[in-house]
Amino acid sequence: MKETPIAPDAEYPMRINKYLAMKNITTRRGGDELVKAGKVYLNGKVAVLGDKVSHSDLVEVKYSGKPTPHVYYAYNKPVGVITHSPQLGEKDILEASGLTGVFPVGRLDKMSDGLIILTNDGRLTDKLLNPDREHDKEYIVTVANKLRGSFEEQMERGVTIEDDLTRPCEVDIIDDKTFSIVLTEGKKHQIRRMVEAMHNQVVTLRRTRIMNIELGDLGQNKYRKLGGEELQTLLASIGIL
Protein backbone atom coordinates (compact mmCIF):
# COMPACT_ATOMS: atom_id res chain seq x y z
CA MET A 1 0.00 0.00 0.00
CA LYS A 2 1.66 3.22 -1.17
CA GLU A 3 1.40 6.15 1.20
CA THR A 4 0.91 9.72 0.01
CA PRO A 5 2.88 12.52 1.69
CA ILE A 6 1.59 14.21 4.81
CA ALA A 7 0.57 17.85 4.70
CA PRO A 8 3.53 20.10 3.80
CA ASP A 9 3.55 21.75 7.24
CA ALA A 10 4.15 18.46 9.04
CA GLU A 11 7.39 18.25 10.99
CA TYR A 12 10.10 16.35 9.12
CA PRO A 13 11.99 14.21 9.66
CA MET A 14 9.67 12.20 11.94
CA ARG A 15 9.88 8.73 13.40
CA ILE A 16 8.22 6.15 11.21
CA ASN A 17 5.74 5.11 13.89
CA LYS A 18 4.56 8.72 14.16
CA TYR A 19 4.19 8.87 10.38
CA LEU A 20 1.99 5.75 10.38
CA ALA A 21 -0.13 7.17 13.20
CA MET A 22 -0.59 10.53 11.45
CA LYS A 23 -1.71 8.69 8.31
CA ASN A 24 -4.42 6.95 10.38
CA ILE A 25 -2.93 3.54 9.58
CA THR A 26 -2.39 2.56 13.22
CA THR A 27 -1.27 3.92 16.58
CA ARG A 28 2.39 4.62 17.30
CA ARG A 29 2.60 1.39 19.28
CA GLY A 30 0.87 -0.43 16.45
CA GLY A 31 3.33 1.14 14.03
CA ASP A 32 6.22 -0.28 16.04
CA GLU A 33 4.60 -3.72 15.85
CA LEU A 34 4.22 -3.45 12.07
CA VAL A 35 7.87 -2.42 11.75
CA LYS A 36 9.04 -5.27 13.97
CA ALA A 37 6.98 -7.69 11.86
CA GLY A 38 8.80 -6.53 8.72
CA LYS A 39 5.66 -5.18 7.08
CA VAL A 40 6.80 -1.57 6.65
CA TYR A 41 9.10 -0.49 3.82
CA LEU A 42 11.00 2.79 3.59
CA ASN A 43 12.14 3.64 0.07
CA GLY A 44 11.88 -0.02 -0.94
CA LYS A 45 13.82 -1.40 2.04
CA VAL A 46 12.44 -3.07 5.15
CA ALA A 47 12.15 -0.41 7.83
CA VAL A 48 13.62 -0.81 11.30
CA LEU A 49 12.56 0.66 14.62
CA GLY A 50 13.71 4.26 14.93
CA ASP A 51 13.83 4.98 11.19
CA LYS A 52 12.89 8.55 10.32
CA VAL A 53 10.80 9.67 7.38
CA SER A 54 11.63 12.76 5.31
CA HIS A 55 9.15 14.66 3.14
CA SER A 56 10.26 12.96 -0.08
CA ASP A 57 10.45 9.40 1.28
CA LEU A 58 8.18 6.58 0.13
CA VAL A 59 6.59 4.56 2.93
CA GLU A 60 4.73 1.34 2.15
CA VAL A 61 2.88 -1.11 4.37
CA LYS A 62 2.67 -4.61 2.94
CA TYR A 63 0.32 -7.01 4.65
CA SER A 64 0.53 -10.75 4.09
CA GLY A 65 -2.64 -12.76 4.37
CA LYS A 66 -6.05 -11.37 5.22
CA PRO A 67 -5.97 -8.39 7.63
CA THR A 68 -8.00 -8.67 10.83
CA PRO A 69 -11.25 -6.73 10.39
CA HIS A 70 -11.97 -3.89 12.78
CA VAL A 71 -14.71 -4.48 15.34
CA TYR A 72 -16.44 -2.00 17.63
CA TYR A 73 -18.60 -2.59 20.69
CA ALA A 74 -20.61 -0.44 23.09
CA TYR A 75 -20.16 -1.86 26.60
CA ASN A 76 -21.94 -1.00 29.84
CA LYS A 77 -19.21 -1.13 32.49
CA PRO A 78 -20.45 -1.92 36.01
CA VAL A 79 -19.18 -0.22 39.14
CA GLY A 80 -16.15 -2.11 40.45
CA VAL A 81 -14.78 -3.14 37.07
CA ILE A 82 -11.37 -1.67 36.18
CA THR A 83 -10.75 -0.13 32.77
CA HIS A 84 -6.96 -0.58 32.74
CA SER A 85 -4.27 -2.31 34.83
CA PRO A 86 -6.27 -4.17 37.51
CA GLN A 87 -4.54 -4.88 40.79
CA LEU A 88 -4.70 -8.14 42.76
CA GLY A 89 -8.31 -9.20 43.19
CA GLU A 90 -9.71 -6.64 40.74
CA LYS A 91 -11.48 -7.49 37.49
CA ASP A 92 -10.85 -5.63 34.24
CA ILE A 93 -13.23 -5.01 31.35
CA LEU A 94 -12.12 -7.92 29.19
CA GLU A 95 -12.40 -10.39 32.04
CA ALA A 96 -15.82 -9.03 32.99
CA SER A 97 -17.21 -8.88 29.45
CA GLY A 98 -15.64 -12.05 28.06
CA LEU A 99 -14.53 -10.21 24.92
CA THR A 100 -11.08 -10.84 23.44
CA GLY A 101 -8.88 -9.05 20.93
CA VAL A 102 -10.19 -5.58 21.81
CA PHE A 103 -9.29 -2.77 24.19
CA PRO A 104 -11.21 0.05 25.89
CA VAL A 105 -10.98 3.51 24.33
CA GLY A 106 -10.27 5.78 27.26
CA ARG A 107 -11.12 5.23 30.89
CA LEU A 108 -14.09 5.11 33.23
CA ASP A 109 -13.03 5.00 36.86
CA LYS A 110 -13.73 2.03 39.13
CA MET A 111 -16.63 3.64 40.99
CA SER A 112 -18.34 4.91 37.81
CA ASP A 113 -20.47 2.88 35.42
CA GLY A 114 -21.85 3.23 31.94
CA LEU A 115 -20.78 3.46 28.33
CA ILE A 116 -17.31 2.72 27.04
CA ILE A 117 -16.27 1.74 23.52
CA LEU A 118 -14.25 -1.46 23.00
CA THR A 119 -12.43 -2.01 19.71
CA ASN A 120 -9.33 -3.38 18.00
CA ASP A 121 -9.00 -0.20 15.91
CA GLY A 122 -6.10 1.79 17.32
CA ARG A 123 -7.04 4.85 15.30
CA LEU A 124 -9.88 5.61 17.72
CA THR A 125 -7.55 6.25 20.63
CA ASP A 126 -6.17 9.57 19.42
CA LYS A 127 -9.28 10.52 17.46
CA LEU A 128 -11.52 10.27 20.52
CA LEU A 129 -9.14 11.11 23.36
CA ASN A 130 -6.92 13.88 22.01
CA PRO A 131 -7.82 16.93 24.16
CA ASP A 132 -7.81 19.19 21.09
CA ARG A 133 -10.69 17.34 19.42
CA GLU A 134 -13.53 18.30 21.79
CA HIS A 135 -15.85 15.31 21.31
CA ASP A 136 -18.85 15.40 23.61
CA LYS A 137 -19.66 12.81 26.29
CA GLU A 138 -22.75 12.86 28.49
CA TYR A 139 -23.12 11.72 32.11
CA ILE A 140 -25.88 11.42 34.73
CA VAL A 141 -24.65 12.29 38.22
CA THR A 142 -26.19 12.07 41.69
CA VAL A 143 -24.64 13.93 44.60
CA ALA A 144 -24.73 13.66 48.39
CA ASN A 145 -26.21 17.08 49.18
CA LYS A 146 -28.89 19.24 47.63
CA LEU A 147 -27.60 21.23 44.66
CA ARG A 148 -27.11 24.93 45.22
CA GLY A 149 -29.14 27.41 43.20
CA SER A 150 -26.00 28.62 41.44
CA PHE A 151 -24.72 25.11 40.66
CA GLU A 152 -25.84 24.92 37.02
CA GLU A 153 -24.55 28.37 36.06
CA GLN A 154 -21.18 27.92 37.77
CA MET A 155 -20.57 24.44 36.37
CA GLU A 156 -21.45 25.56 32.84
CA ARG A 157 -19.15 28.56 33.06
CA GLY A 158 -16.19 26.42 34.15
CA VAL A 159 -14.77 25.33 37.50
CA THR A 160 -11.20 25.81 38.68
CA ILE A 161 -9.53 22.54 39.68
CA GLU A 162 -5.86 22.65 40.60
CA ASP A 163 -5.45 26.13 39.07
CA ASP A 164 -6.95 24.96 35.77
CA LEU A 165 -10.31 26.26 34.55
CA THR A 166 -12.46 23.58 32.94
CA ARG A 167 -14.03 24.23 29.56
CA PRO A 168 -17.61 25.50 29.39
CA CYS A 169 -20.07 22.59 29.47
CA GLU A 170 -23.80 21.87 29.40
CA VAL A 171 -25.61 21.06 32.65
CA ASP A 172 -29.29 20.21 33.18
CA ILE A 173 -30.73 19.83 36.68
CA ILE A 174 -32.90 16.70 36.92
CA ASP A 175 -33.85 16.97 40.61
CA ASP A 176 -32.35 18.48 43.75
CA LYS A 177 -29.55 15.90 43.87
CA THR A 178 -29.25 14.79 40.23
CA PHE A 179 -27.96 16.47 37.09
CA SER A 180 -26.77 15.63 33.59
CA ILE A 181 -23.56 17.06 32.18
CA VAL A 182 -22.04 17.12 28.69
CA LEU A 183 -18.26 17.53 28.57
CA THR A 184 -15.91 18.06 25.64
CA GLU A 185 -12.78 17.27 27.64
CA GLY A 186 -11.71 14.42 29.86
CA LYS A 187 -9.43 15.38 32.72
CA LYS A 188 -8.80 12.65 35.28
CA HIS A 189 -11.82 12.31 37.60
CA GLN A 190 -13.01 15.63 36.18
CA ILE A 191 -16.67 15.50 37.16
CA ARG A 192 -15.90 14.30 40.67
CA ARG A 193 -13.35 17.09 41.11
CA MET A 194 -15.72 19.71 39.67
CA VAL A 195 -18.44 18.66 42.10
CA GLU A 196 -15.98 18.73 45.00
CA ALA A 197 -15.00 22.25 43.98
CA MET A 198 -18.70 23.10 44.31
CA HIS A 199 -18.65 21.78 47.92
CA ASN A 200 -20.51 18.54 47.22
CA GLN A 201 -19.69 14.87 46.65
CA VAL A 202 -20.55 12.48 43.81
CA VAL A 203 -22.56 9.44 44.87
CA THR A 204 -23.16 7.83 41.46
CA LEU A 205 -21.76 8.70 38.04
CA ARG A 206 -22.91 7.05 34.82
CA ARG A 207 -21.75 7.81 31.28
CA THR A 208 -24.72 7.61 28.95
CA ARG A 209 -23.37 8.85 25.62
CA ILE A 210 -20.15 9.20 23.63
CA MET A 211 -20.83 11.44 20.63
CA ASN A 212 -23.65 9.67 18.73
CA ILE A 213 -23.24 6.34 20.58
CA GLU A 214 -25.83 6.02 23.35
CA LEU A 215 -26.01 3.59 26.27
CA GLY A 216 -29.78 3.31 25.94
CA ASP A 217 -31.24 0.25 27.67
CA LEU A 218 -28.05 -1.84 27.41
CA GLY A 219 -27.83 -3.93 30.58
CA GLN A 220 -24.95 -3.83 33.04
CA ASN A 221 -21.93 -5.85 31.91
CA LYS A 222 -23.58 -6.29 28.50
CA TYR A 223 -22.26 -5.22 25.13
CA ARG A 224 -23.59 -4.71 21.64
CA LYS A 225 -21.72 -4.62 18.36
CA LEU A 226 -21.70 -1.28 16.58
CA GLY A 227 -22.45 -1.22 12.90
CA GLY A 228 -24.52 0.31 10.14
CA GLU A 229 -25.35 4.01 10.15
CA GLU A 230 -24.50 4.38 13.84
CA LEU A 231 -20.91 3.24 13.28
CA GLN A 232 -20.55 5.13 10.00
CA THR A 233 -21.63 8.35 11.70
CA LEU A 234 -19.10 7.87 14.50
CA LEU A 235 -16.19 7.09 12.18
CA ALA A 236 -17.04 9.92 9.80
CA SER A 237 -17.34 12.46 12.61
CA ILE A 238 -13.84 11.68 13.90
CA GLY A 239 -12.30 11.72 10.43
CA ILE A 240 -11.64 8.03 9.86
CA LEU A 241 -14.01 7.68 6.90
N, C-alpha and C positions, 0 to 999 in steps of 0.2 A: 504494500500500500504506500504510494508516494505521498509525501506530505508537502503541502504548500507552505511558503514562508509565513511567519507571524507578521503582525502589523509592523511597519517600518520603525515605530517608536519603541518597540520592545528592546530590552536591554541585552545586548550581545557583547561578548559571548556568554552563554548561559549553560548550566549543566543540562545534560541530556534528559534527566528525569523531569526537570522543570519544563523543558520544551514539550515533552509528551503530555504533561499535566495541562499546560497552557493551550495545547491543541485539543483538549477534551478527550484524549485517547485513554487516559488512566490517571490515577493519582501519582504523586511523586514516588511513594513506596511501591505502587504497582509498576511504575516505570523502571525502578531498580530491578524488580523481579523479571520483567521482560528482557532487560539487558542481560541479567545473569543467565537467563534461559537461552541466550543467543539469538533472540528474535528481532533485535533492533540493529539496523545497519546504518553507518554513517559514511557517506560518500562511497558506498559499495563495499565497505569493510565491516565486519562484525564489531559492534560497539562494545566498549568495556565501561564498567562503573567509573564515574568521574569524568568521562569524555565531555567536552564542551562543544556547543554548536554555535557557529558563526552565521551571519545573515545569509551567506551564499551557499551554505552546506545543504546537502540532500540527506534527509532522514527518512528511512523506510522501516516499517514494521511488517515482518513476514510471519504470519501464523501458519503453523502446520496442523492439519486436521481441522475439525469443526470447532469453532470458538464456542465457549460456554455462553448460552443466551442470558441476557440480563433478566432478573426477576425483581419484583417490588411487592412488598406487603405492608399493609396497615396493621399494626399490632396494638392491643390494649394492655399496657403494662400495669400489673397490680402493684399496690404498695408493698414494699419489702423486697421486690426484685431489683437487682443491680443492673445498671446499663453496661458498665465497663468494669473490669478488674475486680471481681468479687474476692472478698477475703474468706478465711476459713469459716465454713458454715453458711455462707451466703450463696444465693442462687442468682445466676445471671440470666439475661433474656433468652439466650439460645437454649439453656438448660430448661427454663420454664416453658418456653413455647414449643420445644421439640424441633424447631427448624434448624437446618444445617446449610453451610455454604453461603451465609449472609451475615451482615453486620448491622448494628443500629446506626442510623445517621443522627449524630448528636447525642445528647444526654437528657435524662429525666431522672431527678434524684430519687434516692431510695424511698423517701416518704411521700413522693408524689405518684400519681397514677395517670393513665390516659394514653393518648396517641403518640406513637413513635413509628417512624418508617424503617423497615428492615429491607436490605437489598444487597446484591453483590456488585452493584454498579458504583465504582469508586468516584465517578464524576460528580455524584450528588453531594459528596462531603463538602467540597469547597463551594459548590453552587448554592447550597442551602445554608451553610454555616458561616461563610465569610461575612464579617460584620459590616462590610460595605454594601451588601446586597439588599438589606432591608426587606426580607420576606416576612409576612405576618403570620403569627401564631396566636391562637386564642385559648384562654384558660378560664375555668370557673373556680373561684376561691371562696372558702369560708374562713372566718376569722373568729378569735376568741371573744372579742368585745364589740359592742355596738359601734358601727362606723360613724365617724364624726360627720357633721354637716358639710365640712370643707373637703372631705376625703376625695370625692370624685374630681373636683377641680384641681386639687394639688397633685394627685397622681397623674392626671392627664398632662399637666404642665411640665412634669419632670420632678424627680426626687433626687436629692444629693445622697449618694452612698459612697463613703470613703473618698470624699472630695471630687466625685465624678457625678455630673448631672445626667440622669437617664434621659433618653429621647422622649419626646411627646408620645403619648399612647392614647388608646381609647378605653374608657371605663364606663360600664353601665351598672348601676346599683340594682340588685335583684331583690334583696330584703335587707333588714338592718344589720345582718352579719354576713351577707353573701354578695359578691360582685363578679362580673366578667371583665376580663382585660385582654386587649389585643396589643401585642408587642411586635416591634420590628427589629429587636436586638435580643441577644441572649447571654447576658452576663451571668456568671455563676451564681446560682440561687437568687436571681434578680428579684423575682416577685416577693419572696420571703424577706429579703433585705429592704425592699421598698416598703412593705407593710410594717416592718420593725421601725423604719425611719418615721412612720406615721403613728408610732406608739401603740402598735397592736401586734398580734401574733397570728400566723397562719395555722389553721387547724387541718384543713384539707385543701389540696391543690390538684386539679385535674386538667390536663391539656385535651382540648376538644377538637382542635383544628390546626392543621399545618397548610397554609395557603388554601388550595381548593380541596384538600383531602380532609374529610370530616370523620370523627369517631363514630357519630351516629349511635346506633343501638348495638354496636359490637360489644360482646360480652367480655368480662375480665379474663385475661390470659388467653384470649382468642385472637385470631388473625384472619385477614382476608386478602386475597391476591388483588393487586391493582392492575387494571387493564382498561382497554377501550378509551372512550373520550376522557374519562377521569385522569388516566395516566398520561394521555397525549397532552392534556391541558397543563399538567404539572411540568412535564419535560419541556414543553414549549415555553412556558413562563420563566424557566430558569436558564433557557438558552441552549438546551441540549439538542432539541429538534430544529 
